């Protein structure tokens, strides 16, 4: 089944100069393996195509069940040089969580949030 990452992971982001640093953390070891397979640097680059002008690097952090992505040339020069609304990459965590990936049946999912619940 195809699901947004927000159903199986959480994320943090920030900046390193003109690069956005996005951490994606799996809800379980089983989900981490799905993330390793499905969330490639190429896929993240395509997802952030309108923002990221440079390359995307992916780093695996298995002891934290996390992947870290560096989106180079994505902040218009960085916080002090850019006219972008989010020149420090703080919203890129939310941006990655809407990326949809294939998730095998039987994976334990986080409940969907309902704004009026």
GROMACS elastic network, one bead per residue, 0.5 to 0.9 nm:
[ bonds ]
;  ai    aj funct       b0    kb
    1   101     6  0.81635   500
    1   102     6  0.55130   500
    1   103     6  0.53889   500
    1   104     6  0.63199   500
    1   105     6  0.67155   500
    2   100     6  0.60954   500
    2   101     6  0.53317   500
    2   103     6  0.59860   500
    2   104     6  0.86702   500
    3     6     6  0.81971   500
    3     7     6  0.69008   500
    3     8     6  0.84669   500
    3    98     6  0.87054   500
    3    99     6  0.80800   500
    3   101     6  0.56157   500
    3   102     6  0.65095   500
    3   103     6  0.67609   500
    4     7     6  0.59719   500
    4     8     6  0.78419   500
    4    96     6  0.89141   500
    4    97     6  0.63028   500
    4    98     6  0.50756   500
    4    99     6  0.52704   500
    4   101     6  0.63415   500
    4   102     6  0.88992   500
    5     8     6  0.54868   500
    5     9     6  0.57219   500
    5    10     6  0.76335   500
    5    24     6  0.89171   500
    5    35     6  0.88231   500
    5    96     6  0.73415   500
    5    98     6  0.60099   500
    5    99     6  0.58593   500
    5   100     6  0.60368   500
    5   101     6  0.70041   500
    6     9     6  0.54357   500
    6    10     6  0.61750   500
    6    11     6  0.84838   500
    6    94     6  0.85144   500
    6    96     6  0.84701   500
    6    98     6  0.64591   500
    6    99     6  0.82885   500
    6   100     6  0.88972   500
    6   110     6  0.81090   500
    6   112     6  0.87784   500
    7    10     6  0.83741   500
    7    97     6  0.83149   500
    7   109     6  0.58621   500
    7   110     6  0.50726   500
    7   111     6  0.69963   500
    7   112     6  0.67973   500
    8    25     6  0.87731   500
    8    26     6  0.63243   500
    8    27     6  0.57382   500
    8    28     6  0.82989   500
    8    31     6  0.69002   500
    8   107     6  0.87698   500
    8   108     6  0.79798   500
    8   109     6  0.57144   500
    8   110     6  0.59486   500
    9    24     6  0.67105   500
    9    25     6  0.54174   500
    9    27     6  0.52125   500
    9    28     6  0.85014   500
    9    31     6  0.80556   500
    9    32     6  0.87260   500
    9    35     6  0.89463   500
    9    97     6  0.76659   500
    9   110     6  0.83279   500
   10    23     6  0.83849   500
   10    24     6  0.59750   500
   10    25     6  0.53294   500
   10    26     6  0.67092   500
   10    27     6  0.75410   500
   10    93     6  0.80748   500
   10    94     6  0.87684   500
   10    97     6  0.71610   500
   11    22     6  0.70202   500
   11    23     6  0.53676   500
   11    25     6  0.58913   500
   11    26     6  0.87909   500
   11    92     6  0.87441   500
   11    93     6  0.50460   500
   11    94     6  0.71785   500
   11    96     6  0.77209   500
   11    97     6  0.71252   500
   12    21     6  0.82507   500
   12    22     6  0.58753   500
   12    23     6  0.51436   500
   12    24     6  0.68212   500
   12    25     6  0.83878   500
   12    90     6  0.78626   500
   12    91     6  0.87361   500
   12    92     6  0.79711   500
   12    93     6  0.50614   500
   12    94     6  0.81305   500
   13    20     6  0.70216   500
   13    21     6  0.53760   500
   13    23     6  0.60375   500
   13    24     6  0.87883   500
   13    88     6  0.88035   500
   13    89     6  0.62689   500
   13    90     6  0.53658   500
   13    91     6  0.70730   500
   13    92     6  0.59886   500
   13    93     6  0.50602   500
   13    94     6  0.85681   500
   14    19     6  0.86498   500
   14    20     6  0.58381   500
   14    21     6  0.52519   500
   14    22     6  0.67107   500
   14    23     6  0.89524   500
   14    88     6  0.59439   500
   14    90     6  0.50428   500
   14    91     6  0.82082   500
   14    92     6  0.78323   500
   14    93     6  0.83424   500
   15    18     6  0.70408   500
   15    19     6  0.57549   500
   15    21     6  0.54109   500
   15    22     6  0.84858   500
   15    70     6  0.89360   500
   15    75     6  0.81872   500
   15    78     6  0.76637   500
   15    79     6  0.84190   500
   15    87     6  0.82388   500
   15    88     6  0.50811   500
   15    89     6  0.55448   500
   15    90     6  0.75643   500
   16    19     6  0.51477   500
   16    20     6  0.62147   500
   16    21     6  0.67122   500
   16    70     6  0.86649   500
   16    78     6  0.79169   500
   16    88     6  0.81204   500
   17    20     6  0.79052   500
   17    73     6  0.89377   500
   17    75     6  0.79821   500
   17    77     6  0.70214   500
   17    78     6  0.51038   500
   17    79     6  0.74788   500
   17    88     6  0.81758   500
   18    71     6  0.85992   500
   18    72     6  0.65108   500
   18    73     6  0.53261   500
   18    74     6  0.61327   500
   18    75     6  0.50180   500
   18    76     6  0.65212   500
   18    79     6  0.79792   500
   18    87     6  0.82384   500
   18    88     6  0.81610   500
   19    52     6  0.86757   500
   19    54     6  0.87587   500
   19    70     6  0.62218   500
   19    71     6  0.52785   500
   19    73     6  0.54986   500
   19    74     6  0.56396   500
   19    75     6  0.62779   500
   19    77     6  0.84320   500
   19    78     6  0.75017   500
   19    88     6  0.84915   500
   19    89     6  0.80500   500
   20    52     6  0.86796   500
   20    69     6  0.79751   500
   20    70     6  0.57417   500
   20    71     6  0.50085   500
   20    72     6  0.66033   500
   20    73     6  0.80261   500
   20    74     6  0.62738   500
   20    75     6  0.68231   500
   20    78     6  0.89491   500
   20    87     6  0.89126   500
   20    88     6  0.70489   500
   20    89     6  0.51998   500
   20    90     6  0.82836   500
   20    92     6  0.75495   500
   21    68     6  0.70495   500
   21    69     6  0.57999   500
   21    71     6  0.64369   500
   21    72     6  0.87179   500
   21    89     6  0.73252   500
   21    92     6  0.83288   500
   21    93     6  0.88781   500
   22    67     6  0.83379   500
   22    68     6  0.56688   500
   22    69     6  0.50635   500
   22    70     6  0.64510   500
   22    71     6  0.77770   500
   22    89     6  0.82576   500
   22    90     6  0.88954   500
   22    92     6  0.66671   500
   22    93     6  0.59771   500
   22    96     6  0.81211   500
   23    66     6  0.67625   500
   23    67     6  0.58353   500
   23    69     6  0.62866   500
   23    70     6  0.88434   500
   23    93     6  0.72987   500
   24    35     6  0.86652   500
   24    65     6  0.85289   500
   24    66     6  0.54604   500
   24    67     6  0.52033   500
   24    68     6  0.62022   500
   24    69     6  0.81014   500
   24    93     6  0.77887   500
   24    96     6  0.81298   500
   24    97     6  0.84095   500
   25    28     6  0.87722   500
   25    32     6  0.76821   500
   25    35     6  0.89581   500
   25    64     6  0.73155   500
   25    65     6  0.58273   500
   25    67     6  0.65540   500
   25    68     6  0.86011   500
   26    29     6  0.71172   500
   26    30     6  0.84295   500
   26    31     6  0.57145   500
   26    32     6  0.50722   500
   26    33     6  0.87858   500
   26    34     6  0.89714   500
   26    35     6  0.73855   500
   26    64     6  0.84288   500
   26    65     6  0.55538   500
   26    66     6  0.60809   500
   26    67     6  0.84910   500
   27    30     6  0.83789   500
   27    31     6  0.64001   500
   27    32     6  0.74818   500
   27    65     6  0.79061   500
   27   108     6  0.89200   500
   27   109     6  0.85492   500
   27   110     6  0.82795   500
   28    31     6  0.51821   500
   28    32     6  0.62090   500
   28    33     6  0.89234   500
   28    65     6  0.71861   500
   28   108     6  0.87436   500
   29    33     6  0.65975   500
   29    34     6  0.89697   500
   29    62     6  0.86301   500
   29    65     6  0.63379   500
   30    33     6  0.54866   500
   30    34     6  0.68372   500
   30   107     6  0.76964   500
   31    35     6  0.62390   500
   31    36     6  0.86228   500
   31    65     6  0.85054   500
   31   103     6  0.84815   500
   31   107     6  0.73440   500
   31   108     6  0.85225   500
   32    36     6  0.61346   500
   32    37     6  0.86692   500
   32    62     6  0.79375   500
   32    65     6  0.55509   500
   32    66     6  0.69506   500
   32    67     6  0.84754   500
   33    36     6  0.50390   500
   33    37     6  0.63393   500
   33    38     6  0.86493   500
   33    65     6  0.86313   500
   34    37     6  0.52008   500
   34    38     6  0.59882   500
   34    39     6  0.80833   500
   34   101     6  0.89192   500
   34   102     6  0.83211   500
   34   103     6  0.69123   500
   34   104     6  0.82700   500
   35    38     6  0.51347   500
   35    39     6  0.52415   500
   35    40     6  0.82092   500
   35    66     6  0.85740   500
   35    67     6  0.79400   500
   35   101     6  0.85089   500
   36    39     6  0.59900   500
   36    40     6  0.71645   500
   36    60     6  0.78901   500
   36    66     6  0.88567   500
   36    67     6  0.75776   500
   37    40     6  0.71001   500
   38    43     6  0.81498   500
   38   101     6  0.64059   500
   38   102     6  0.72299   500
   38   103     6  0.87154   500
   39    42     6  0.81890   500
   39    43     6  0.61695   500
   39    44     6  0.67723   500
   39    67     6  0.86792   500
   39    99     6  0.89682   500
   39   101     6  0.76194   500
   40    43     6  0.51361   500
   40    44     6  0.63016   500
   40    45     6  0.85598   500
   40    58     6  0.72849   500
   41    44     6  0.51574   500
   41    45     6  0.60564   500
   41    46     6  0.86451   500
   41    55     6  0.85477   500
   41    56     6  0.55776   500
   41    57     6  0.59114   500
   41    58     6  0.55601   500
   41    69     6  0.73189   500
   42    45     6  0.50217   500
   42    46     6  0.62394   500
   42    47     6  0.86055   500
   42    55     6  0.88710   500
   42    56     6  0.72408   500
   42    57     6  0.88565   500
   43    46     6  0.51309   500
   43    47     6  0.61370   500
   43    48     6  0.86924   500
   44    48     6  0.61697   500
   44    49     6  0.83448   500
   44    56     6  0.73392   500
   44    69     6  0.81824   500
   44    71     6  0.86366   500
   44    96     6  0.76507   500
   44    99     6  0.84058   500
   45    48     6  0.52837   500
   45    49     6  0.58019   500
   45    52     6  0.68570   500
   45    53     6  0.88425   500
   45    54     6  0.86194   500
   45    55     6  0.72558   500
   45    56     6  0.58876   500
   45    71     6  0.75983   500
   46    50     6  0.85424   500
   46    52     6  0.88066   500
   47    50     6  0.81657   500
   47    95     6  0.86432   500
   47    96     6  0.77192   500
   47    99     6  0.70980   500
   48    51     6  0.53314   500
   48    52     6  0.56692   500
   48    53     6  0.89038   500
   48    71     6  0.85482   500
   48    74     6  0.88315   500
   48    92     6  0.87835   500
   48    95     6  0.81141   500
   48    96     6  0.82169   500
   49    52     6  0.54978   500
   49    53     6  0.71914   500
   50    53     6  0.76981   500
   50    74     6  0.89874   500
   51    71     6  0.88709   500
   51    73     6  0.84616   500
   51    74     6  0.54435   500
   51    75     6  0.75894   500
   51    76     6  0.89338   500
   52    55     6  0.75563   500
   52    56     6  0.80521   500
   52    71     6  0.60530   500
   52    72     6  0.65786   500
   52    73     6  0.59452   500
   52    75     6  0.77583   500
   53    71     6  0.82779   500
   53    72     6  0.70032   500
   53    73     6  0.52533   500
   53    74     6  0.57732   500
   54    71     6  0.68286   500
   54    74     6  0.68748   500
   55    70     6  0.81477   500
   55    71     6  0.63523   500
   55    72     6  0.54956   500
   55    73     6  0.76717   500
   56    69     6  0.65570   500
   56    70     6  0.55325   500
   56    72     6  0.61224   500
   57    68     6  0.81161   500
   57    69     6  0.54943   500
   57    70     6  0.51446   500
   57    71     6  0.68169   500
   57    72     6  0.81137   500
   58    67     6  0.67376   500
   58    68     6  0.56877   500
   58    70     6  0.66488   500
   59    66     6  0.85740   500
   59    67     6  0.56990   500
   59    68     6  0.50453   500
   59    69     6  0.63606   500
   59    70     6  0.83995   500
   60    65     6  0.82260   500
   60    66     6  0.63484   500
   60    68     6  0.64681   500
   60    69     6  0.89752   500
   61    64     6  0.56984   500
   61    65     6  0.61408   500
   61    66     6  0.50512   500
   61    67     6  0.57770   500
   61    68     6  0.74334   500
   62    66     6  0.60453   500
   62    67     6  0.78855   500
   63    66     6  0.76911   500
   64    67     6  0.86009   500
   71    74     6  0.59722   500
   71    75     6  0.88617   500
   72    75     6  0.81633   500
   73    76     6  0.67437   500
   73    77     6  0.72196   500
   73    78     6  0.87586   500
   74    77     6  0.78580   500
   74    78     6  0.83050   500
   74    87     6  0.84212   500
   74    89     6  0.81516   500
   75    78     6  0.50462   500
   75    79     6  0.75200   500
   75    82     6  0.69530   500
   75    84     6  0.71840   500
   75    86     6  0.75209   500
   75    88     6  0.65542   500
   75    89     6  0.68214   500
   76    79     6  0.82805   500
   76    81     6  0.71360   500
   76    83     6  0.73312   500
   76    84     6  0.66714   500
   76    87     6  0.67223   500
   77    80     6  0.76263   500
   77    81     6  0.52255   500
   77    82     6  0.54137   500
   77    83     6  0.89803   500
   77    87     6  0.78023   500
   78    81     6  0.55364   500
   78    82     6  0.56605   500
   78    84     6  0.88569   500
   78    87     6  0.54222   500
   78    88     6  0.62443   500
   78    89     6  0.88154   500
   79    82     6  0.58539   500
   79    83     6  0.84306   500
   79    84     6  0.85235   500
   79    86     6  0.80872   500
   79    88     6  0.53998   500
   79    89     6  0.89811   500
   80    83     6  0.86179   500
   80    87     6  0.80561   500
   81    87     6  0.83447   500
   82    85     6  0.84213   500
   82    86     6  0.88296   500
   82    87     6  0.59729   500
   83    86     6  0.85440   500
   83    87     6  0.72365   500
   84    87     6  0.51916   500
   84    88     6  0.88962   500
   85    88     6  0.87514   500
   86    89     6  0.56888   500
   86    90     6  0.66444   500
   86    91     6  0.69733   500
   86    92     6  0.88586   500
   87    90     6  0.81474   500
   88    91     6  0.84047   500
   89    92     6  0.54293   500
   89    93     6  0.80707   500
   90    93     6  0.67925   500
   90    94     6  0.84053   500
   91    94     6  0.54609   500
   91    95     6  0.63911   500
   92    96     6  0.62243   500
   92    97     6  0.86772   500
   93    96     6  0.54189   500
   93    97     6  0.65205   500
   94    97     6  0.52362   500
   94    98     6  0.70301   500
   95    98     6  0.58782   500
   95    99     6  0.74698   500
   96    99     6  0.54667   500
   97   100     6  0.80432   500
  103   106     6  0.87824   500
  103   107     6  0.72279   500
  104   107     6  0.62775   500
  105   108     6  0.88028   500
  106   109     6  0.87749   500
  109   112     6  0.85054   500
  110   113     6  0.88147   500
  113   116     6  0.89306   500
  113   117     6  0.79567   500
  114   117     6  0.53308   500
